[in-house]
Amino acid sequence: MAIDLSVKIGNVTLKNPIMPASGTFGYGLEFAPFYNLSELGAIVTKSLSWQPKAGSLPPRIAEVEGGMINAIGLENVGIQHFLKELLPELKKYDTVVIVSIFGSSIEEFLNIIDVINTTGQVDIIELNISCPNVRKGGILFGTNPRFTYDLIKEIKKYATIPIMTKLTPNDCNIAEIAKAAEDAGSDALSLINTLLALSIDISKKKPRTGFGFGGLSGPCIKPVALRMVYYVANTVSIPVVGMGGISSMNDIIEFIIAGATAVQVGTQNFIDPLICSKLVKQLTQYFIDHSINSLEQLRNSLSPRPTLLKTGNQSE
């Protein structure tokens, strides 16, 4: 039986729907000693800014029940160093390269887009407009439909490759933001980013991360992520890449049934560095065992279908 795990984002074809989430896989090369990166549908880099960024003061990570809180502060080497020193090595692998970028202004985003255009080596750009642990920039664009629309509309004038916009679950109607991104020309959406959270060291009466707040990720957020992916997939017509608490093959199937085109695996990479490779093999075997030929047989197949409420509050 011929099995087709391929998916499309814009005009780019991924051999399978599995990729690491930005910020959990370094720049990709850090995981090369563990398995052949060519097995992945795509590699998503750590988010990159115009200039190198030092990030937040430690401690940067706090374990919590069912997940972790991170307050890394988007530390990175800067887009120009990445393109010159790291991208050539990454391109040796037979997989799609998705570069995550962020900025504190439209101008900064456009500067990054400009240098990416000149390389001709990046396949897709992921716009991080949703990180909750920086003091200015991302969360402003990602929680306001007008700002989201204006940013993407301007970027689409210059970008020569597909744009995937990463959405925040914090302080917004995520379906409204998703529609604004689609209307502005985004080729795909990825969601959800981490949930803004707080953990307290009771012995010191202090936050357990140096920044104070941080982004909650891990299995504890999966039900929230699934609900939001379902909402967005039934609001827009562009591909939706789902993430949030994925740690098993069954989790991937849930996200596909909820409407996701592909998935990103995040926190589980810290627990098991081989997880993405394992999931590619497990998903293939699942298709064989269940006589499924393609992802389209599963995608958006939830039944009965929950009612789409404006607030998403189903407890009333």
Contacts in CASP RR format, 6 or more apart in sequence:
PFRMAT RR
TARGET T0000
AUTHOR 0000-0000-0000
METHOD contacts of the structure
MODEL  1
MAIDLSVKIGNVTLKNPIMPASGTFGYGLEFAPFYNLSELGAIVTKSLSW
QPKAGSLPPRIAEVEGGMINAIGLENVGIQHFLKELLPELKKYDTVVIVS
IFGSSIEEFLNIIDVINTTGQVDIIELNISCPNVRKGGILFGTNPRFTYD
LIKEIKKYATIPIMTKLTPNDCNIAEIAKAAEDAGSDALSLINTLLALSI
DISKKKPRTGFGFGGLSGPCIKPVALRMVYYVANTVSIPVVGMGGISSMN
DIIEFIIAGATAVQVGTQNFIDPLICSKLVKQLTQYFIDHSINSLEQLRN
SLSPRPTLLKTGNQSE
1 288 0 8 1.000
1 291 0 8 1.000
1 293 0 8 1.000
2 293 0 8 1.000
3 284 0 8 1.000
3 287 0 8 1.000
3 288 0 8 1.000
3 292 0 8 1.000
3 293 0 8 1.000
3 294 0 8 1.000
4 293 0 8 1.000
4 294 0 8 1.000
4 295 0 8 1.000
5 15 0 8 1.000
5 16 0 8 1.000
5 17 0 8 1.000
5 283 0 8 1.000
5 284 0 8 1.000
5 287 0 8 1.000
5 294 0 8 1.000
5 295 0 8 1.000
6 13 0 8 1.000
6 14 0 8 1.000
6 15 0 8 1.000
6 16 0 8 1.000
7 13 0 8 1.000
7 14 0 8 1.000
7 16 0 8 1.000
7 17 0 8 1.000
7 239 0 8 1.000
7 261 0 8 1.000
7 262 0 8 1.000
7 295 0 8 1.000
8 14 0 8 1.000
8 239 0 8 1.000
8 261 0 8 1.000
9 124 0 8 1.000
9 162 0 8 1.000
9 164 0 8 1.000
9 187 0 8 1.000
9 188 0 8 1.000
9 239 0 8 1.000
9 241 0 8 1.000
9 261 0 8 1.000
9 262 0 8 1.000
10 124 0 8 1.000
10 162 0 8 1.000
10 187 0 8 1.000
10 188 0 8 1.000
10 239 0 8 1.000
11 162 0 8 1.000
12 96 0 8 1.000
12 123 0 8 1.000
12 124 0 8 1.000
12 161 0 8 1.000
12 162 0 8 1.000
14 41 0 8 1.000
14 42 0 8 1.000
14 96 0 8 1.000
14 262 0 8 1.000
15 41 0 8 1.000
15 95 0 8 1.000
16 40 0 8 1.000
16 41 0 8 1.000
16 280 0 8 1.000
16 283 0 8 1.000
16 284 0 8 1.000
17 41 0 8 1.000
17 252 0 8 1.000
17 256 0 8 1.000
17 260 0 8 1.000
17 261 0 8 1.000
17 262 0 8 1.000
17 263 0 8 1.000
17 283 0 8 1.000
17 295 0 8 1.000
18 40 0 8 1.000
18 41 0 8 1.000
18 252 0 8 1.000
18 262 0 8 1.000
18 263 0 8 1.000
18 265 0 8 1.000
18 276 0 8 1.000
18 279 0 8 1.000
18 280 0 8 1.000
18 283 0 8 1.000
19 40 0 8 1.000
19 41 0 8 1.000
19 42 0 8 1.000
19 43 0 8 1.000
19 44 0 8 1.000
19 96 0 8 1.000
19 98 0 8 1.000
19 241 0 8 1.000
19 262 0 8 1.000
19 263 0 8 1.000
19 264 0 8 1.000
19 265 0 8 1.000
19 276 0 8 1.000
20 28 0 8 1.000
20 31 0 8 1.000
20 40 0 8 1.000
20 43 0 8 1.000
20 44 0 8 1.000
20 264 0 8 1.000
20 265 0 8 1.000
20 266 0 8 1.000
20 269 0 8 1.000
20 276 0 8 1.000
21 44 0 8 1.000
21 243 0 8 1.000
21 244 0 8 1.000
21 264 0 8 1.000
21 265 0 8 1.000
21 266 0 8 1.000
21 269 0 8 1.000
22 44 0 8 1.000
22 45 0 8 1.000
22 46 0 8 1.000
22 47 0 8 1.000
22 100 0 8 1.000
22 126 0 8 1.000
22 128 0 8 1.000
22 166 0 8 1.000
22 264 0 8 1.000
23 46 0 8 1.000
23 47 0 8 1.000
23 72 0 8 1.000
23 100 0 8 1.000
23 266 0 8 1.000
24 265 0 8 1.000
24 266 0 8 1.000
24 267 0 8 1.000
24 269 0 8 1.000
24 270 0 8 1.000
25 31 0 8 1.000
25 43 0 8 1.000
25 44 0 8 1.000
25 45 0 8 1.000
25 46 0 8 1.000
25 266 0 8 1.000
25 269 0 8 1.000
26 45 0 8 1.000
26 46 0 8 1.000
27 45 0 8 1.000
27 46 0 8 1.000
27 77 0 8 1.000
27 82 0 8 1.000
27 86 0 8 1.000
27 90 0 8 1.000
28 37 0 8 1.000
28 43 0 8 1.000
28 45 0 8 1.000
28 90 0 8 1.000
29 86 0 8 1.000
29 89 0 8 1.000
29 90 0 8 1.000
31 37 0 8 1.000
31 269 0 8 1.000
31 273 0 8 1.000
32 93 0 8 1.000
34 273 0 8 1.000
34 274 0 8 1.000
34 277 0 8 1.000
35 274 0 8 1.000
35 277 0 8 1.000
36 93 0 8 1.000
36 277 0 8 1.000
37 43 0 8 1.000
37 90 0 8 1.000
37 93 0 8 1.000
37 95 0 8 1.000
38 93 0 8 1.000
38 94 0 8 1.000
38 95 0 8 1.000
39 95 0 8 1.000
39 276 0 8 1.000
39 277 0 8 1.000
39 280 0 8 1.000
40 95 0 8 1.000
40 276 0 8 1.000
40 277 0 8 1.000
40 280 0 8 1.000
41 95 0 8 1.000
41 96 0 8 1.000
41 262 0 8 1.000
41 280 0 8 1.000
42 95 0 8 1.000
42 96 0 8 1.000
42 97 0 8 1.000
42 98 0 8 1.000
42 123 0 8 1.000
42 124 0 8 1.000
42 262 0 8 1.000
43 90 0 8 1.000
43 93 0 8 1.000
43 95 0 8 1.000
43 96 0 8 1.000
43 97 0 8 1.000
43 98 0 8 1.000
44 98 0 8 1.000
44 100 0 8 1.000
44 126 0 8 1.000
44 264 0 8 1.000
45 82 0 8 1.000
45 90 0 8 1.000
45 97 0 8 1.000
45 98 0 8 1.000
45 99 0 8 1.000
45 100 0 8 1.000
46 76 0 8 1.000
46 100 0 8 1.000
47 74 0 8 1.000
47 76 0 8 1.000
47 100 0 8 1.000
47 101 0 8 1.000
47 102 0 8 1.000
47 128 0 8 1.000
47 131 0 8 1.000
48 76 0 8 1.000
48 77 0 8 1.000
48 78 0 8 1.000
48 79 0 8 1.000
48 82 0 8 1.000
48 99 0 8 1.000
48 100 0 8 1.000
48 101 0 8 1.000
48 102 0 8 1.000
48 112 0 8 1.000
49 74 0 8 1.000
49 76 0 8 1.000
49 78 0 8 1.000
49 79 0 8 1.000
49 101 0 8 1.000
49 102 0 8 1.000
49 103 0 8 1.000
49 108 0 8 1.000
49 112 0 8 1.000
50 78 0 8 1.000
50 79 0 8 1.000
50 103 0 8 1.000
50 108 0 8 1.000
50 111 0 8 1.000
50 112 0 8 1.000
51 78 0 8 1.000
52 76 0 8 1.000
52 77 0 8 1.000
52 78 0 8 1.000
52 81 0 8 1.000
53 73 0 8 1.000
53 74 0 8 1.000
53 75 0 8 1.000
53 76 0 8 1.000
53 78 0 8 1.000
54 75 0 8 1.000
55 72 0 8 1.000
55 73 0 8 1.000
55 74 0 8 1.000
55 75 0 8 1.000
56 71 0 8 1.000
56 72 0 8 1.000
56 73 0 8 1.000
56 75 0 8 1.000
56 133 0 8 1.000
56 209 0 8 1.000
56 210 0 8 1.000
56 211 0 8 1.000
57 210 0 8 1.000
57 211 0 8 1.000
58 210 0 8 1.000
59 208 0 8 1.000
59 209 0 8 1.000
59 210 0 8 1.000
60 70 0 8 1.000
60 71 0 8 1.000
60 72 0 8 1.000
60 73 0 8 1.000
60 209 0 8 1.000
60 210 0 8 1.000
60 211 0 8 1.000
61 68 0 8 1.000
61 69 0 8 1.000
61 70 0 8 1.000
61 71 0 8 1.000
61 72 0 8 1.000
61 209 0 8 1.000
62 68 0 8 1.000
62 69 0 8 1.000
62 199 0 8 1.000
62 208 0 8 1.000
62 209 0 8 1.000
64 197 0 8 1.000
64 199 0 8 1.000
64 216 0 8 1.000
64 220 0 8 1.000
65 220 0 8 1.000
66 218 0 8 1.000
66 219 0 8 1.000
66 220 0 8 1.000
67 216 0 8 1.000
67 217 0 8 1.000
67 218 0 8 1.000
67 219 0 8 1.000
67 220 0 8 1.000
67 221 0 8 1.000
67 267 0 8 1.000
68 216 0 8 1.000
68 217 0 8 1.000
68 218 0 8 1.000
68 267 0 8 1.000
68 270 0 8 1.000
69 197 0 8 1.000
69 198 0 8 1.000
69 199 0 8 1.000
69 208 0 8 1.000
69 209 0 8 1.000
69 214 0 8 1.000
69 215 0 8 1.000
69 216 0 8 1.000
69 217 0 8 1.000
70 133 0 8 1.000
70 194 0 8 1.000
70 209 0 8 1.000
70 214 0 8 1.000
70 215 0 8 1.000
70 217 0 8 1.000
71 133 0 8 1.000
71 209 0 8 1.000
71 210 0 8 1.000
71 211 0 8 1.000
71 212 0 8 1.000
71 213 0 8 1.000
71 214 0 8 1.000
71 215 0 8 1.000
72 133 0 8 1.000
73 131 0 8 1.000
73 133 0 8 1.000
73 134 0 8 1.000
73 211 0 8 1.000
74 102 0 8 1.000
74 128 0 8 1.000
74 131 0 8 1.000
74 133 0 8 1.000
74 134 0 8 1.000
76 82 0 8 1.000
77 85 0 8 1.000
77 86 0 8 1.000
79 99 0 8 1.000
79 101 0 8 1.000
79 112 0 8 1.000
79 115 0 8 1.000
79 116 0 8 1.000
80 115 0 8 1.000
82 99 0 8 1.000
83 115 0 8 1.000
83 116 0 8 1.000
83 119 0 8 1.000
83 121 0 8 1.000
87 97 0 8 1.000
87 119 0 8 1.000
87 121 0 8 1.000
87 122 0 8 1.000
88 121 0 8 1.000
90 97 0 8 1.000
91 97 0 8 1.000
91 121 0 8 1.000
96 123 0 8 1.000
96 124 0 8 1.000
97 121 0 8 1.000
97 122 0 8 1.000
97 123 0 8 1.000
97 124 0 8 1.000
98 122 0 8 1.000
98 123 0 8 1.000
98 124 0 8 1.000
98 125 0 8 1.000
98 126 0 8 1.000
98 164 0 8 1.000
99 116 0 8 1.000
99 122 0 8 1.000
99 124 0 8 1.000
99 125 0 8 1.000
99 126 0 8 1.000
100 125 0 8 1.000
100 126 0 8 1.000
100 127 0 8 1.000
100 128 0 8 1.000
100 166 0 8 1.000
101 109 0 8 1.000
101 112 0 8 1.000
101 113 0 8 1.000
101 116 0 8 1.000
101 125 0 8 1.000
101 126 0 8 1.000
101 127 0 8 1.000
101 128 0 8 1.000
102 109 0 8 1.000
102 127 0 8 1.000
102 128 0 8 1.000
102 129 0 8 1.000
102 131 0 8 1.000
102 134 0 8 1.000
102 137 0 8 1.000
102 138 0 8 1.000
103 109 0 8 1.000
103 112 0 8 1.000
103 137 0 8 1.000
103 138 0 8 1.000
104 136 0 8 1.000
104 137 0 8 1.000
104 138 0 8 1.000
105 137 0 8 1.000
106 150 0 8 1.000
106 151 0 8 1.000
106 154 0 8 1.000
106 155 0 8 1.000
109 127 0 8 1.000
109 151 0 8 1.000
109 154 0 8 1.000
109 155 0 8 1.000
110 154 0 8 1.000
110 155 0 8 1.000
110 158 0 8 1.000
113 125 0 8 1.000
113 155 0 8 1.000
113 158 0 8 1.000
113 159 0 8 1.000
114 158 0 8 1.000
116 122 0 8 1.000
116 125 0 8 1.000
116 159 0 8 1.000
116 161 0 8 1.000
117 158 0 8 1.000
117 159 0 8 1.000
117 160 0 8 1.000
117 161 0 8 1.000
120 160 0 8 1.000
120 161 0 8 1.000
122 161 0 8 1.000
123 161 0 8 1.000
123 162 0 8 1.000
124 161 0 8 1.000
124 162 0 8 1.000
124 163 0 8 1.000
124 164 0 8 1.000
124 187 0 8 1.000
124 188 0 8 1.000
125 159 0 8 1.000
125 161 0 8 1.000
125 162 0 8 1.000
125 163 0 8 1.000
125 164 0 8 1.000
126 164 0 8 1.000
126 165 0 8 1.000
126 166 0 8 1.000
126 190 0 8 1.000
127 151 0 8 1.000
127 152 0 8 1.000
127 155 0 8 1.000
127 163 0 8 1.000
127 164 0 8 1.000
127 165 0 8 1.000
127 166 0 8 1.000
127 186 0 8 1.000
128 138 0 8 1.000
128 166 0 8 1.000
128 193 0 8 1.000
129 138 0 8 1.000
129 141 0 8 1.000
129 142 0 8 1.000
129 148 0 8 1.000
129 151 0 8 1.000
129 165 0 8 1.000
129 166 0 8 1.000
129 167 0 8 1.000
129 168 0 8 1.000
130 138 0 8 1.000
130 139 0 8 1.000
130 142 0 8 1.000
130 166 0 8 1.000
130 167 0 8 1.000
130 168 0 8 1.000
130 170 0 8 1.000
130 193 0 8 1.000
131 138 0 8 1.000
131 139 0 8 1.000
131 168 0 8 1.000
131 193 0 8 1.000
131 194 0 8 1.000
132 139 0 8 1.000
132 168 0 8 1.000
132 170 0 8 1.000
132 193 0 8 1.000
132 194 0 8 1.000
132 195 0 8 1.000
132 196 0 8 1.000
132 213 0 8 1.000
132 214 0 8 1.000
132 215 0 8 1.000
133 211 0 8 1.000
133 213 0 8 1.000
133 214 0 8 1.000
133 215 0 8 1.000
139 168 0 8 1.000
139 170 0 8 1.000
139 171 0 8 1.000
140 147 0 8 1.000
141 147 0 8 1.000
141 148 0 8 1.000
141 151 0 8 1.000
142 148 0 8 1.000
142 167 0 8 1.000
142 168 0 8 1.000
142 172 0 8 1.000
142 177 0 8 1.000
143 168 0 8 1.000
143 170 0 8 1.000
143 171 0 8 1.000
143 172 0 8 1.000
143 177 0 8 1.000
144 172 0 8 1.000
145 176 0 8 1.000
145 177 0 8 1.000
145 179 0 8 1.000
145 180 0 8 1.000
146 180 0 8 1.000
148 165 0 8 1.000
148 177 0 8 1.000
148 180 0 8 1.000
148 181 0 8 1.000
148 184 0 8 1.000
149 180 0 8 1.000
149 181 0 8 1.000
149 183 0 8 1.000
149 184 0 8 1.000
150 184 0 8 1.000
151 184 0 8 1.000
152 163 0 8 1.000
152 165 0 8 1.000
152 180 0 8 1.000
152 181 0 8 1.000
152 184 0 8 1.000
152 185 0 8 1.000
152 186 0 8 1.000
153 184 0 8 1.000
153 185 0 8 1.000
155 163 0 8 1.000
156 163 0 8 1.000
156 184 0 8 1.000
156 185 0 8 1.000
156 186 0 8 1.000
162 187 0 8 1.000
162 188 0 8 1.000
163 185 0 8 1.000
163 186 0 8 1.000
163 187 0 8 1.000
163 188 0 8 1.000
164 186 0 8 1.000
164 187 0 8 1.000
164 188 0 8 1.000
164 189 0 8 1.000
164 190 0 8 1.000
164 241 0 8 1.000
165 181 0 8 1.000
165 186 0 8 1.000
165 188 0 8 1.000
165 189 0 8 1.000
165 190 0 8 1.000
166 189 0 8 1.000
166 190 0 8 1.000
166 191 0 8 1.000
166 193 0 8 1.000
167 174 0 8 1.000
167 177 0 8 1.000
167 178 0 8 1.000
167 181 0 8 1.000
167 189 0 8 1.000
167 190 0 8 1.000
167 191 0 8 1.000
167 192 0 8 1.000
167 193 0 8 1.000
167 228 0 8 1.000
167 232 0 8 1.000
168 174 0 8 1.000
168 177 0 8 1.000
168 192 0 8 1.000
168 193 0 8 1.000
169 191 0 8 1.000
169 192 0 8 1.000
169 193 0 8 1.000
169 194 0 8 1.000
169 195 0 8 1.000
169 224 0 8 1.000
169 225 0 8 1.000
169 228 0 8 1.000
170 193 0 8 1.000
170 195 0 8 1.000
170 196 0 8 1.000
171 196 0 8 1.000
173 310 0 8 1.000
173 311 0 8 1.000
174 191 0 8 1.000
174 192 0 8 1.000
174 228 0 8 1.000
174 231 0 8 1.000
174 232 0 8 1.000
175 231 0 8 1.000
175 232 0 8 1.000
175 235 0 8 1.000
175 308 0 8 1.000
178 189 0 8 1.000
178 191 0 8 1.000
178 232 0 8 1.000
178 235 0 8 1.000
178 236 0 8 1.000
179 235 0 8 1.000
179 236 0 8 1.000
181 189 0 8 1.000
181 236 0 8 1.000
182 189 0 8 1.000
182 236 0 8 1.000
182 237 0 8 1.000
182 238 0 8 1.000
186 238 0 8 1.000
187 238 0 8 1.000
187 239 0 8 1.000
188 238 0 8 1.000
188 239 0 8 1.000
188 240 0 8 1.000
188 241 0 8 1.000
188 261 0 8 1.000
189 232 0 8 1.000
189 236 0 8 1.000
189 238 0 8 1.000
189 239 0 8 1.000
189 240 0 8 1.000
189 241 0 8 1.000
190 240 0 8 1.000
190 241 0 8 1.000
190 242 0 8 1.000
190 243 0 8 1.000
190 264 0 8 1.000
191 225 0 8 1.000
191 228 0 8 1.000
191 229 0 8 1.000
191 232 0 8 1.000
191 240 0 8 1.000
191 241 0 8 1.000
191 242 0 8 1.000
191 243 0 8 1.000
192 221 0 8 1.000
192 224 0 8 1.000
192 225 0 8 1.000
192 228 0 8 1.000
192 229 0 8 1.000
192 242 0 8 1.000
192 243 0 8 1.000
192 244 0 8 1.000
194 214 0 8 1.000
194 215 0 8 1.000
194 216 0 8 1.000
194 217 0 8 1.000
194 221 0 8 1.000
195 215 0 8 1.000
195 216 0 8 1.000
195 217 0 8 1.000
195 221 0 8 1.000
195 224 0 8 1.000
196 213 0 8 1.000
196 214 0 8 1.000
196 215 0 8 1.000
196 216 0 8 1.000
197 213 0 8 1.000
197 214 0 8 1.000
197 215 0 8 1.000
197 216 0 8 1.000
198 207 0 8 1.000
198 212 0 8 1.000
198 213 0 8 1.000
198 214 0 8 1.000
199 207 0 8 1.000
199 208 0 8 1.000
199 209 0 8 1.000
200 206 0 8 1.000
200 207 0 8 1.000
200 208 0 8 1.000
201 207 0 8 1.000
201 208 0 8 1.000
207 213 0 8 1.000
217 244 0 8 1.000
217 245 0 8 1.000
217 266 0 8 1.000
217 267 0 8 1.000
218 244 0 8 1.000
218 245 0 8 1.000
218 247 0 8 1.000
218 266 0 8 1.000
218 267 0 8 1.000
218 268 0 8 1.000
219 245 0 8 1.000
219 247 0 8 1.000
219 267 0 8 1.000
220 245 0 8 1.000
221 244 0 8 1.000
221 245 0 8 1.000
222 244 0 8 1.000
222 245 0 8 1.000
222 246 0 8 1.000
222 251 0 8 1.000
222 254 0 8 1.000
225 242 0 8 1.000
225 243 0 8 1.000
225 244 0 8 1.000
225 245 0 8 1.000
225 255 0 8 1.000
226 254 0 8 1.000
226 255 0 8 1.000
226 258 0 8 1.000
227 312 0 8 1.000
229 240 0 8 1.000
229 242 0 8 1.000
229 255 0 8 1.000
229 258 0 8 1.000
229 259 0 8 1.000
229 260 0 8 1.000
230 258 0 8 1.000
230 259 0 8 1.000
230 302 0 8 1.000
230 306 0 8 1.000
231 308 0 8 1.000
231 312 0 8 1.000
232 240 0 8 1.000
233 240 0 8 1.000
233 258 0 8 1.000
233 259 0 8 1.000
233 260 0 8 1.000
233 300 0 8 1.000
234 259 0 8 1.000
234 300 0 8 1.000
234 308 0 8 1.000
235 308 0 8 1.000
239 261 0 8 1.000
239 262 0 8 1.000
240 259 0 8 1.000
240 260 0 8 1.000
240 261 0 8 1.000
241 260 0 8 1.000
241 261 0 8 1.000
241 262 0 8 1.000
241 263 0 8 1.000
241 264 0 8 1.000
242 255 0 8 1.000
242 260 0 8 1.000
242 262 0 8 1.000
242 263 0 8 1.000
242 264 0 8 1.000
243 255 0 8 1.000
243 263 0 8 1.000
243 264 0 8 1.000
243 265 0 8 1.000
243 266 0 8 1.000
244 264 0 8 1.000
244 266 0 8 1.000
245 251 0 8 1.000
245 266 0 8 1.000
245 267 0 8 1.000
245 268 0 8 1.000
246 252 0 8 1.000
246 255 0 8 1.000
246 263 0 8 1.000
246 264 0 8 1.000
246 265 0 8 1.000
246 266 0 8 1.000
246 268 0 8 1.000
247 265 0 8 1.000
247 267 0 8 1.000
247 268 0 8 1.000
247 271 0 8 1.000
247 275 0 8 1.000
248 279 0 8 1.000
249 279 0 8 1.000
249 282 0 8 1.000
249 283 0 8 1.000
249 286 0 8 1.000
252 263 0 8 1.000
252 279 0 8 1.000
252 283 0 8 1.000
253 286 0 8 1.000
253 298 0 8 1.000
255 263 0 8 1.000
256 263 0 8 1.000
256 295 0 8 1.000
256 298 0 8 1.000
256 299 0 8 1.000
257 298 0 8 1.000
257 299 0 8 1.000
257 300 0 8 1.000
257 301 0 8 1.000
257 302 0 8 1.000
258 300 0 8 1.000
258 302 0 8 1.000
259 299 0 8 1.000
259 300 0 8 1.000
259 302 0 8 1.000
260 299 0 8 1.000
261 295 0 8 1.000
261 299 0 8 1.000
265 275 0 8 1.000
265 276 0 8 1.000
265 279 0 8 1.000
268 275 0 8 1.000
269 275 0 8 1.000
269 276 0 8 1.000
272 278 0 8 1.000
286 292 0 8 1.000
287 293 0 8 1.000
292 298 0 8 1.000
306 314 0 8 1.000
END
